[in-house]
């Protein structure tokens, strides 16, 4: 395994997203260049109707044009990146799994592809949500209504954007659920060798950070959306995805590490209790030679206990979840508090 998709990943009825990623992977062109070209194409497509109808000077772009291009490229590029990262993480994690080659290959396919039916439904659901937004709050669509051509092109790109957003939500939830299941297959837990467990925490962290970054960029480029009540729903989903990406897949392995740590501490505590009792008995007989050896044993066991107490039970450095979640979610939390206060007391 090399962190890239196996050939079987393409043979099991791949989704429309996976067909695109497979096409990109087969190109000799660097992946980043493919997405850069796609970004530029969609940006030009979004802006050109405004150049034609004269509402925007030729060669100029509005922030919304960049946002439309961003939400075309971002979901595809993120799913592409996370699929390959997940395979690399599985490669690192495999030594502590109870799985044969065939099962590992099955996990590879699951991590790197989506079932075609659910992925298509997720895309349709995202597109339907856009049209529901248009019916519920047509003012949000006003920026793309400078002409009939602008409206047609804008809605076409937006429909694709929301279809990709729906697919990305499905991809995120499904992949993180798979990580939870993979963690449950870890059978060789070593409290002093936790690095294999860090493999998938990198995946969850990158997922959460990407979602949060996309949220902030969208708010910066299209602030009018933040004044809509639909923004509360949209932001709520985003927050759940960001927070869930960090915590949800790690809860199971965290519980197992806690149990393993408590078991090791109990075992060490019994040995320490016996050593202290033996030391006390040797003190009564003033057996200095045995007392010296027992004292060294008690000291070593106490040091081992202190070392064990400092072993983290989350598969990343202590304090990282709180620091990252605070950094990513505090701005959103402040915005939501402001909106709630506006609704309740008219601030």
C-alpha positions as CSV (number, residue, x, y, z in Angstrom):
1,X,0.0,0.0,0.0
2,X,1.4,3.4,-0.9
3,X,-1.3,5.8,0.1
4,X,-2.9,5.8,-3.3
5,X,-6.1,4.1,-4.5
6,X,-5.9,0.4,-5.3
7,X,-7.3,-0.7,-8.7
8,X,-10.2,-2.4,-7.0
9,X,-11.4,1.0,-5.7
10,X,-12.3,1.9,-9.3
11,X,-14.1,-1.4,-10.1
12,X,-16.9,-1.4,-7.5
13,X,-19.4,1.0,-9.0
14,X,-17.7,4.3,-8.0
15,X,-19.7,7.4,-7.4
16,X,-19.8,10.4,-9.7
17,X,-17.2,12.1,-7.4
18,X,-14.9,9.1,-7.5
19,X,-15.1,9.0,-11.3
20,X,-13.9,12.6,-11.4
21,X,-11.1,11.8,-8.9
22,X,-10.1,8.8,-10.9
23,X,-10.0,10.9,-14.1
24,X,-7.7,13.4,-12.4
25,X,-5.5,10.7,-11.0
26,X,-5.0,9.3,-14.5
27,X,-3.8,12.7,-15.9
28,X,-0.1,13.4,-16.3
29,X,-0.9,17.0,-15.3
30,X,-0.2,17.7,-11.6
31,X,-3.3,17.5,-9.5
32,X,-3.0,21.0,-8.2
33,X,-2.8,22.4,-11.7
34,X,-6.0,20.6,-12.7
35,X,-7.9,22.2,-9.8
36,X,-6.3,25.6,-10.5
37,X,-7.5,25.4,-14.1
38,X,-11.0,24.4,-13.0
39,X,-11.0,27.3,-10.5
40,X,-10.1,29.7,-13.2
41,X,-12.6,28.3,-15.7
42,X,-15.5,28.5,-13.2
43,X,-14.5,32.0,-12.2
44,X,-14.5,33.2,-15.8
45,X,-17.8,31.4,-16.4
46,X,-19.4,33.2,-13.4
47,X,-18.1,36.6,-14.3
48,X,-18.6,36.6,-18.1
49,X,-22.4,37.2,-18.1
50,X,-21.8,40.4,-16.2
51,X,-19.2,41.5,-18.8
52,X,-21.6,40.7,-21.5
53,X,-24.6,42.6,-20.0
54,X,-22.3,45.5,-19.0
55,X,-23.0,45.3,-15.2
56,X,-19.3,44.7,-14.6
57,X,-16.3,46.0,-16.4
58,X,-14.5,43.5,-18.6
59,X,-11.7,41.8,-16.6
60,X,-13.2,42.6,-13.2
61,X,-14.4,40.0,-10.8
62,X,-16.8,40.2,-7.8
63,X,-16.1,38.3,-4.6
64,X,-19.2,36.1,-5.4
65,X,-17.5,35.0,-8.6
66,X,-14.5,33.7,-6.6
67,X,-16.9,32.1,-4.1
68,X,-18.7,30.2,-6.9
69,X,-15.3,29.0,-8.2
70,X,-14.2,28.1,-4.7
71,X,-17.2,26.0,-3.9
72,X,-16.7,24.1,-7.2
73,X,-13.1,23.3,-6.5
74,X,-13.0,23.0,-2.7
75,X,-15.3,20.0,-2.3
76,X,-13.7,18.0,-5.1
77,X,-10.1,18.9,-4.0
78,X,-10.9,18.2,-0.3
79,X,-12.5,14.8,-1.0
80,X,-9.6,13.9,-3.3
81,X,-7.0,14.9,-0.7
82,X,-8.8,13.2,2.2
83,X,-9.2,10.0,0.3
84,X,-5.5,9.7,-0.3
85,X,-4.6,10.8,3.2
86,X,-7.0,8.2,4.6
87,X,-5.1,5.5,2.7
88,X,-1.8,6.7,4.1
89,X,-3.3,6.7,7.6
90,X,-4.5,3.2,7.2
91,X,-1.0,2.1,6.1
92,X,0.4,3.5,9.3
93,X,-2.4,2.1,11.5
94,X,-2.3,-1.4,10.0
95,X,0.4,-2.9,12.4
96,X,-2.0,-2.6,15.4
97,X,-5.0,-3.9,13.5
98,X,-6.4,-7.4,13.6
99,X,-7.0,-7.7,9.9
100,X,-5.7,-9.8,7.0
101,X,-4.8,-8.5,3.5
102,X,-8.3,-9.0,2.1
103,X,-10.0,-7.1,4.9
104,X,-7.4,-4.3,4.7
105,X,-8.1,-4.0,0.9
106,X,-11.8,-3.8,1.7
107,X,-11.1,-0.9,4.1
108,X,-9.0,0.8,1.4
109,X,-11.9,0.7,-1.0
110,X,-14.3,1.9,1.6
111,X,-12.1,4.8,2.7
112,X,-11.3,5.9,-0.9
113,X,-14.7,5.6,-2.6
114,X,-18.3,6.3,-1.9
115,X,-21.2,4.1,-2.9
116,X,-22.7,5.6,-6.0
117,X,-26.4,5.6,-5.0
118,X,-26.1,7.4,-1.6
119,X,-23.5,9.8,-3.1
120,X,-25.9,10.7,-5.9
121,X,-28.8,11.2,-3.5
122,X,-26.5,13.4,-1.3
123,X,-25.7,15.5,-4.4
124,X,-29.4,15.8,-5.3
125,X,-30.3,16.7,-1.8
126,X,-27.7,19.5,-1.8
127,X,-29.1,20.9,-5.1
128,X,-32.6,20.7,-3.8
129,X,-31.6,22.7,-0.8
130,X,-30.4,25.5,-3.1
131,X,-33.7,25.7,-4.8
132,X,-35.5,25.7,-1.5
133,X,-33.3,28.6,-0.4
134,X,-34.2,30.4,-3.6
135,X,-37.9,30.0,-2.8
136,X,-37.6,30.8,0.8
137,X,-35.3,33.8,0.4
138,X,-35.1,35.0,-3.2
139,X,-33.1,38.1,-2.1
140,X,-30.0,35.9,-1.6
141,X,-30.1,35.2,-5.4
142,X,-30.3,38.8,-6.4
143,X,-26.6,39.2,-7.0
144,X,-26.7,36.8,-9.9
145,X,-29.8,38.4,-11.6
146,X,-28.3,41.2,-13.6
147,X,-29.5,39.5,-16.7
148,X,-31.3,36.3,-17.8
149,X,-27.9,34.9,-18.9
150,X,-26.3,35.8,-15.6
151,X,-29.2,34.1,-13.7
152,X,-29.0,30.9,-15.8
153,X,-25.2,30.6,-15.5
154,X,-25.2,31.6,-11.8
155,X,-27.9,29.0,-10.9
156,X,-26.2,26.4,-12.9
157,X,-22.9,26.9,-11.1
158,X,-24.7,27.2,-7.7
159,X,-26.6,24.0,-8.3
160,X,-23.3,22.3,-8.9
161,X,-21.9,23.9,-5.8
162,X,-24.6,22.7,-3.6
163,X,-24.6,19.2,-5.1
164,X,-20.9,19.1,-4.3
165,X,-21.6,20.4,-0.9
166,X,-24.1,17.6,-0.3
167,X,-21.6,15.0,-1.5
168,X,-18.9,16.5,0.7
169,X,-21.2,16.3,3.8
170,X,-22.0,12.7,3.0
171,X,-18.3,12.0,2.4
172,X,-17.3,13.6,5.7
173,X,-19.8,11.8,7.8
174,X,-19.2,8.5,6.1
175,X,-15.4,8.6,6.2
176,X,-15.3,9.6,9.9
177,X,-17.7,6.8,10.7
178,X,-15.3,4.4,8.9
179,X,-12.5,5.8,11.0
180,X,-14.5,4.9,14.1
181,X,-15.0,1.4,12.9
182,X,-11.3,1.0,12.0
183,X,-10.3,2.2,15.5
184,X,-12.4,-0.6,16.9
185,X,-10.2,-3.1,15.1
186,X,-7.1,-2.0,17.0
187,X,-6.0,-5.0,19.1
188,X,-2.4,-4.3,19.9
189,X,-2.6,-1.1,22.1
190,X,0.7,-0.1,23.6
191,X,0.5,2.9,25.9
192,X,4.1,3.8,25.3
193,X,3.8,3.5,21.5
194,X,0.8,5.6,20.4
195,X,2.2,6.9,17.1
196,X,0.1,4.5,15.0
197,X,-3.1,5.9,16.7
198,X,-2.1,9.4,15.6
199,X,-2.5,8.5,11.9
200,X,-6.3,9.0,11.7
201,X,-6.3,12.0,14.1
202,X,-4.4,13.8,11.4
203,X,-7.3,12.9,9.0
204,X,-10.0,14.2,11.5
205,X,-8.0,17.4,12.2
206,X,-7.6,18.2,8.5
207,X,-11.3,17.5,7.9
208,X,-12.4,19.9,10.7
209,X,-9.9,22.6,9.8
210,X,-10.9,22.5,6.1
211,X,-14.6,22.8,7.0
212,X,-14.0,25.8,9.3
213,X,-11.7,27.5,6.8
214,X,-14.4,27.1,4.1
215,X,-17.0,28.6,6.4
216,X,-14.9,31.7,7.3
217,X,-14.0,32.3,3.6
218,X,-17.6,32.0,2.6
219,X,-18.7,34.5,5.2
220,X,-16.0,36.9,4.2
221,X,-16.9,36.7,0.5
222,X,-20.6,36.7,0.8
223,X,-21.5,38.5,4.1
224,X,-25.1,39.1,3.0
225,X,-25.8,35.4,3.6
226,X,-25.0,35.9,7.3
227,X,-28.1,38.1,7.6
228,X,-30.4,35.3,6.5
229,X,-32.1,33.0,9.0
230,X,-31.0,30.1,6.8
231,X,-27.4,31.0,7.8
232,X,-28.2,29.7,11.3
233,X,-29.1,26.3,9.8
234,X,-26.1,26.3,7.5
235,X,-23.7,27.4,10.3
236,X,-25.2,24.8,12.7
237,X,-24.5,22.0,10.2
238,X,-21.0,23.4,9.7
239,X,-20.3,23.5,13.5
240,X,-21.5,20.0,13.9
241,X,-19.2,18.8,11.2
242,X,-16.2,20.7,12.5
243,X,-16.7,19.6,16.1
244,X,-17.7,16.0,15.1
245,X,-14.6,15.7,12.8
246,X,-12.4,16.2,15.8
247,X,-14.2,14.3,18.6
248,X,-16.5,11.7,17.2
249,X,-14.1,9.2,15.5
250,X,-11.8,9.4,18.5
251,X,-14.3,8.7,21.3
252,X,-14.1,4.9,21.0
253,X,-10.3,4.6,21.0
254,X,-10.2,7.2,23.8
255,X,-12.4,5.0,26.0
256,X,-10.2,1.9,25.2
257,X,-7.0,3.8,26.0
258,X,-8.6,4.9,29.3
259,X,-9.5,1.4,30.1
260,X,-6.0,0.1,29.2
261,X,-4.4,2.8,31.2
262,X,-6.5,2.1,34.3
263,X,-5.7,-1.6,33.9
264,X,-2.0,-0.9,33.8
265,X,-2.2,1.4,36.7
266,X,-4.1,-1.2,38.8
267,X,-1.5,-3.8,38.0
268,X,1.3,-1.5,38.8
269,X,-0.5,-0.4,42.0
270,X,-0.7,-4.0,43.2
271,X,3.0,-4.5,42.6
272,X,3.8,-1.3,44.4
273,X,1.6,-2.3,47.3
274,X,3.3,-5.6,47.6
275,X,6.8,-4.0,47.4
276,X,5.9,-1.4,50.1
277,X,4.5,-4.1,52.4
278,X,7.7,-6.2,51.9
279,X,9.8,-3.1,52.6
280,X,8.0,-2.5,55.8
281,X,8.5,-6.2,56.9
282,X,12.2,-5.9,56.2
283,X,12.3,-2.7,58.2
284,X,11.0,-4.6,61.3
285,X,13.9,-7.1,61.0
286,X,16.4,-4.4,60.0
287,X,17.5,-6.4,56.9
288,X,19.5,-3.5,55.4
289,X,20.7,-5.2,52.2
290,X,17.1,-6.3,51.3
291,X,15.8,-2.9,52.3
292,X,18.1,-1.2,49.9
293,X,17.0,-3.4,47.0
294,X,13.3,-3.0,48.0
295,X,13.7,0.7,48.3
296,X,15.0,0.9,44.8
297,X,12.2,-1.3,43.6
298,X,9.6,1.0,45.3
299,X,11.2,4.1,43.8
300,X,11.3,2.5,40.3
301,X,7.6,1.4,40.6
302,X,6.6,4.9,41.7
303,X,8.4,6.4,38.8
304,X,6.8,4.0,36.4
305,X,3.4,4.9,37.9
306,X,4.1,8.6,37.4
307,X,5.2,8.0,33.9
308,X,2.0,6.0,33.2
309,X,-0.2,8.7,34.6
310,X,1.2,11.1,32.0
311,X,0.4,8.9,29.1
312,X,-2.3,10.7,27.0
313,X,-5.6,8.8,26.3
314,X,-6.5,11.0,23.3
315,X,-4.5,10.1,20.1
316,X,-2.9,13.5,19.9
317,X,-1.0,15.9,22.2
318,X,-2.9,16.9,25.3
319,X,-4.6,20.3,25.0
320,X,-4.7,20.2,21.2
321,X,-8.4,19.6,20.9
322,X,-9.3,22.5,23.1
323,X,-6.9,24.8,21.5
324,X,-8.0,23.9,17.9
325,X,-11.7,23.9,18.7
326,X,-11.4,27.3,20.4
327,X,-9.5,28.8,17.5
328,X,-11.9,27.4,14.9
329,X,-15.3,27.6,16.6
330,X,-15.0,30.7,18.7
331,X,-15.7,33.2,15.9
332,X,-18.8,31.1,14.8
333,X,-19.9,30.9,18.4
334,X,-19.7,34.6,18.9
335,X,-21.7,35.2,15.7
336,X,-24.4,32.8,16.8
337,X,-24.7,34.4,20.2
338,X,-25.1,37.8,18.5
339,X,-27.8,36.5,16.2
340,X,-29.7,34.9,19.0
341,X,-29.6,38.1,21.0
342,X,-30.8,40.0,18.0
343,X,-33.8,37.7,17.7
344,X,-34.6,37.7,21.4
345,X,-34.0,41.3,22.6
346,X,-33.5,43.2,19.3
347,X,-29.8,44.1,19.9
